[in-house]
Amino acid sequence: MFFSSQLRYYIAKRLAFLFAYIFCALTLVFFIVNSMPGDPAYSLAVYYMQVYNLKFEDALEMARRALGYDVLKPVHIRYVEYILNLLRGNLGFSLFYKRPAIDVIAVSLPWTLFILTLATILGYFMGTRLGVLAAYRRGSKSDVIIYAVSVVLLSLPPFIFAIIILYSLGVGIRILPIGGAYPVWTTPGFNFDFIVGILWHAVGPVVAQALAQLAGWSIGARNVSVVVLAEDYVKYGVARGLKKSTLRKKYVWRPARLPILTGLALSFGYMLGGSTLVESVFRYPGMGFQLAQAMAYRDFGLIMAIFTIIIFTVLSASFIIELLYPFLDPRVRTE
């Protein structure tokens, strides 16, 4: 049968690992975040000192009560409360926005997913095709150029591309917007001006992140393809006189796609958190921008909520790819 006992065991084992990984990752991130210095009540306490002429200690206690935040509560008690709230579907409360963290994420996450999807698709398809082309023409000028450019691009973080794009095309030539998700003069809704404005404002963040991803995909696809090209069945295909396009698509790309697909799944989760500085440069109201704001104001509730979403996204994407492995490669079913 297609769903044999071995395949069911494989799925059950991967599912057990998924829950274990999520629990360990959430625990580690919780204690790291809660060990960060700072208190979100400090800025409000300074305001209370000036307005009500209070001592700092009294103003700080008053601010903590107003925020509903008890920093003196033992960390293990806060950890238990976090896990219990998470099991109930409660991601916590944002002290800065004074709203449930899930409400803040619900507004910002679609913007991040929008530019993330466009950047990942663009970087993935261009990078993998260039990598396979470079591997197939290994040692040629095109291989050297593609590899050299990819190494240079890979050595630069995405926010460097964002700064270059912003100042050259936004401030210098002024052909790209310098901030926001859409023009302020447009009316949000399903209308032509608003849709065009969204696409135009997304060009900068998308290109900045796609350039960084393109380099990684190009080098990764080239290295994997070089290994595949050394296999005997590829040499046999060359000896048969098959077309170059057939060799690239059926003999090289298909076997090389498994590790590349894994990287594609993990890149979605990585970019959710990795887009922080890019979105901050363009003042793009995505989840990365919200994470930067939460870090600045020590909004621990929102920080943990965003990291929780990132952890679930990364590990769930990896789990889905692992489930697809037996269908893409029958050899995995026998593990």
N, C-alpha and C positions, 0 to 999 in steps of 0.2 A: 504493500500500500504506500501511497505517497506520504501520508502522515504516519510513518512507521513508529515503533516504540523508541527507536534510536532518535528520531527527530523530535518526538515529544519530550524525551529526556533532555535533549539539547536545549529546547525552549525553556523547560522548567529550570534547568541549571542557570541559564542566562538570566531568567527572571529573578531568581534568588540572588544572584550577583548584583543585579540592578538595585534591589532594595538595600543590600548591604553597602554598596557604594554610595547611594544617596544618603543613608544614615551617617556614614563616616564623614562624607564631605560636608554635610550640614553641621555636624558636631564641630568639626575642625574650624569651619568658617565662623560659627557662632562665637567660639572662644577667642578667635583672632580679632573679630570685630569688637567684642566687648572688652578687649585689652587695650583698645585704642585710647590714647589720652584725650582729655577734653570732656566737657559737659554741655549738652545742648541748652541747659538752663542759664548758662553764664550771660549770654547776650541779653536775655530778658531780665536777668537780675540787675545788670547795669542800668537798664531802663527804669526799673523799679527804684533803684537807688536815687536816680536823678529826679524822678517824679514825686516819690513819697518821702524822700529824705531819710532813707533807711540805712542801717548798717549792711555791709555786704552779706554777712551770714544770714541776717533776717530776710534780705531781698532774695538770696539764693533759695532759701527754704520756701519762700512765697512763690517764686518762679517754678520750682519743682512741683508744688501743689497745683499751680495753674496749668502746668503741662501734663499733670498726671504721671509724672516720671519719677521713679524712686531709684536713684543711682546707688543708694546705700544698700539696696536689697542684695543678698548674696548671689553670686553669679550662677551657682548651681540651681538656685530657686528660679532665677530668670530663664535658665536653660530648660527646666522642666515645663515652665509656663509656655515657652516658645514652642516646644514639641507638642504639647497638648493643644495649643491654639492652631498649630499647623495641621494636626489631625482633624480639627473641626473646620478646616478650610479658611482659617483666619491668618493672614500674613502679617498682622501687626498694625500699628498706628504710626502715622507720620507726624512727628512733633512740629516740624517746620510748617507743613501745610494744614495741620490740625484736622486731618481727614484720614480715613483708613488707607493704608498703603496700597491696597489693591485698587482703589479709585485713582490714585496718582499713576500707577502702572498702566491701568486700563486706558488712560489718555495718552501716555507717552509711548507705550509699546507698539501700537500700529505704525507710528512714524519710523521707529527703528527697524521694524520688520520690513517696511516698504523699501528703505534705502539698502538694508542688508540683503534683501532678496535680489534687487537689481545688481548690486555690487558683486555678490557671490556668483550669480549666473554669468555676468560679464567676465569676471576674473577667471572663473572655472573653465568656461568654454574656450576662451582665448589662450589661457595658460596651458591647459592640457594639450591643445592642438599644437601649440608652439613647441611644447616639450617633446611630444611624439615626433614632430618634424625634425627637431634637433637631433634626437636619438637616431632616427633613420638615416640622417645625413651626418653622422658622427665624424668629426675631423674636418668637415668642410667649413667654409667661411660663414655660412649661415648658422651652423652649430656654434661656432666661436662667438658670433655676435649675439645670438639669442642667450647663450649661457652667461656671457659677460654682462649684458644689460640686466638679466634676471638677478645676478648676484648683487649688482649695484642697487637695484630697486629693493631687493630683500633686506639689504643692510640699513635701509631707512625706515623708521616707524611711520605708520599712516598719518600721524598728525603733522609730520614734516611736509608730506604731499598736500595736506589740507592748508597749511600756512602758505606754501608756494602758490597753490591755486587761488587762494583768497587774495593774496597781495598782487599777483600778476594779472589774473582775469577779473577779480572783483574790484580791487582798489585801483590798479594800474589802468587796464584797458576798459574796465567797467562794463563788461559784457555778461557778468554773472552777479547775482545778488550776493550780498555779504552777510546775510543772516536771516533767520526765520525759516518757516516751512512753507509759507505762501505770502504773496503780496498783501500788505495791510489794507489796500484799497479794494480788494476783492471781497465778495460775499461768500462765506463758506457754504458749500452746497454742490449739487450735481449740475454745474454750469461750466461753460467752455473756459471762461477766464480763470476760474478757480482751479480747474484741472491742469491747464497749461501752466499756471503759476506754481502749482505743486511740483510738476515735473521739472520746471526750470530751476526752482530752488533746490531740488535734489541732485542736480548735476554735480555740484562741487563735492558734497559728501560721498556720492556714489563713486566718482572718479578717483577720489583720494583713497578710498578703501579698496576699490577694484585693482588699482595699481599694485598695492602691497600684496593682495591675494594672487594676482596674475604671476608675480615673480615666484611665489612659493609653489603654485601649481606647475609652472613651467619646469622648475628644477626637479620637483618631485616626479612629474610625469617622465621627464628625460631619464632620470636615474632608474626608475622602474622599467621603462621601455628598453633601456640598454641591457638590463638583465634578461628580459624576455627575448630580445634579438639574438642572444647567445644560445638560445635553446635549439635543439636539433630539429624540431618540427618547423621552425622558422627557416632554418637553412634549407630544409627539404622544400619548403614553399618557394624559396628563391631558385633552387635548382630546377623546379618545375616550370619556371618562367612566368610566375603569376605577376599580375600588374602591381605596381607600387601601391596604388590606392587600396587594393585588396589585402595586401600584406599589412598595411598600416591599420586598416579597420578590423579585419578578422583575425589576423595572426598576432598582432602586437597590442592593439587597443583592448580587445576583450579580456585577455589574461591579466593585463595591467590595471584593469578598472577596479578590482576589489580593494586594494589598499587606497586607491584614489577616492573611491566612494566613501570609505571610512573617514578620510580627511575632509571630504565635503560635508558629511554630517556633523563632525566636530567643529567645523569652521562656523556653523550657524551660532552655536553657543558661545564660541570664542568671540565672535564679532559683537554679540550682545553686550559684553563687557568691554571689549577692546575698542568700541566706537566712542568711548567716553571723551577722549581728547579731541577726536575729529568733530563730534557734535558740539563740543564746547567752542571750538574755533569758529564754526559756522553758526553758533547759537541755535542749533537745530534742536527742537523740543522733543528729542527722543529719550529713551531710557538711559543711554550713556550720559546725556546731559543731566538728567535727574540724579544719577549716581554721583556725578561730580558735585552737584549742589548739596546732596545729602552728606557727602564727605566733608565739605566745607563747614556745614552747620552742625556736624556731629548728630545727624538725624539717624540714630541707630536702628530705629524701627524700619525706616525706608531702605536703609543700607541692607539690612538682613532680608527684607522682602525682595529686593532686586537680585541679590546673590542667590536667594532660593530659586527664583525663576531661572537664573542662568544655570545653576546646578541641574535642575530638572530638565532643562532644554538640552544641555550637553549630554547627560547620561541617557536620556530617553532617545535622543537621536542616535547615539552609539548602539543602544539596545535594538532599535529598529533595523539598523544596518546589519547587526549580527543575526537578526531573524531572517534577513534577506539572503545572507550568505549561503545557506543550504540550497536555495533556489538558483543562485548564481553559480555556485560551485558544488556539485554533488559530493565531492570528497569531504566536505565539512560535516555531512550527515553522519559519517562514520566515526567522528571524534567522540 
